[in-house]
Amino acid sequence: MPFVILFQDNPDADPAIRPRHMDAHLAFLEAHAETVVSAGPLTDADGIGAGGIWIVNTPTADAADALVKADPFWPTGLRASYQILSWTQVFADGQRQIRTE
């Protein structure tokens, strides 16, 4: 089942956390490539880091939660919070992905 995970960064986190753990974080995402469909950072209109987003395909929200907590970024204090939302893709690659009739 597809889920979107929205991460909010901790504004009080040490700015060196992200670069210090980025290689391990990316290796983690690569190791879970069958589950993590897409991932990347979010910024505000001024280009300031605001968190991140993952699109994952896991059987349950609990499995998505376990994935978040296994990420090397999790224990560092970089993340202030996250939200797991179920997602239904209705449009991709220029085409509808569901029928409306």
C-alpha positions as CSV (number, residue, x, y, z in Angstrom):
1,M,0.0,0.0,0.0
2,P,1.4,3.4,-0.9
3,F,2.1,5.9,1.9
4,V,3.5,9.4,1.9
5,I,5.7,10.3,4.9
6,L,6.2,14.0,5.6
7,F,9.1,14.9,7.8
8,Q,9.5,18.2,9.6
9,D,13.1,19.0,10.6
10,N,14.0,20.1,14.1
11,P,14.9,23.8,13.8
12,D,17.2,23.5,16.8
13,A,19.2,20.6,15.3
14,D,22.9,21.0,14.7
15,P,23.2,22.0,11.0
16,A,26.1,19.5,10.6
17,I,23.8,16.5,11.3
18,R,22.5,16.2,7.7
19,P,25.9,16.3,5.9
20,R,27.5,14.1,8.6
21,H,24.9,11.3,8.1
22,M,23.9,11.8,4.5
23,D,26.0,8.9,3.1
24,A,24.5,6.5,5.6
25,H,21.0,7.9,4.9
26,L,21.4,7.4,1.2
27,A,22.8,3.9,1.6
28,F,19.8,3.1,3.7
29,L,17.4,4.4,1.0
30,E,19.3,2.4,-1.6
31,A,19.1,-0.8,0.5
32,H,15.3,-0.3,0.7
33,A,14.8,0.7,-3.0
34,E,12.0,-1.9,-3.4
35,T,10.0,-0.1,-0.6
36,V,11.1,3.5,-0.9
37,V,9.7,4.7,-4.2
38,S,10.9,8.2,-4.0
39,A,12.5,10.5,-1.4
40,G,13.9,14.0,-1.1
41,P,14.2,17.2,1.0
42,L,11.7,20.0,1.2
43,T,12.5,23.7,1.4
44,D,10.5,26.8,2.0
45,A,10.2,29.6,-0.6
46,D,13.5,31.0,0.6
47,G,15.3,27.8,0.1
48,I,15.5,27.0,3.8
49,G,15.3,23.3,4.7
50,A,11.9,22.4,5.9
51,G,12.0,18.6,6.2
52,G,11.6,15.8,3.6
53,I,9.1,13.5,1.9
54,W,9.2,9.8,1.2
55,I,6.8,7.9,-1.0
56,V,6.9,4.3,0.2
57,N,5.1,1.1,-0.6
58,T,4.6,-1.0,2.6
59,P,1.9,-3.4,3.6
60,T,0.9,-1.3,6.6
61,A,1.4,2.1,8.2
62,D,3.2,0.3,11.1
63,A,5.7,-1.0,8.5
64,A,6.2,2.5,7.2
65,D,6.8,3.7,10.8
66,A,9.4,1.0,11.3
67,L,11.2,2.1,8.2
68,V,11.4,5.7,9.4
69,K,12.8,4.5,12.7
70,A,15.5,2.4,11.0
71,D,16.8,5.3,8.9
72,P,20.2,6.6,10.2
73,F,18.7,10.1,10.4
74,W,16.2,9.1,13.0
75,P,18.3,8.9,16.1
76,T,20.3,12.0,15.3
77,G,17.6,14.6,16.4
78,L,17.4,16.0,12.8
79,R,13.7,15.2,12.6
80,A,11.2,17.1,14.8
81,S,8.2,15.0,13.7
82,Y,6.8,13.0,10.9
83,Q,3.4,12.1,9.6
84,I,2.4,8.9,7.7
85,L,-0.5,9.3,5.3
86,S,-2.0,6.7,3.0
87,W,-2.0,7.7,-0.6
88,T,-3.9,6.9,-3.7
89,Q,-2.2,7.8,-6.9
90,V,-4.7,9.1,-9.5
91,F,-2.4,10.7,-12.0
92,A,1.1,9.8,-13.3
93,D,3.2,9.9,-16.4
94,G,0.6,12.1,-18.1
95,Q,-2.3,9.7,-17.6
96,R,-5.1,9.0,-15.2
97,Q,-4.3,6.0,-13.0
98,I,-7.9,5.4,-12.0
99,R,-11.2,5.1,-13.8
100,T,-14.0,7.6,-12.9
101,E,-16.8,5.9,-14.8
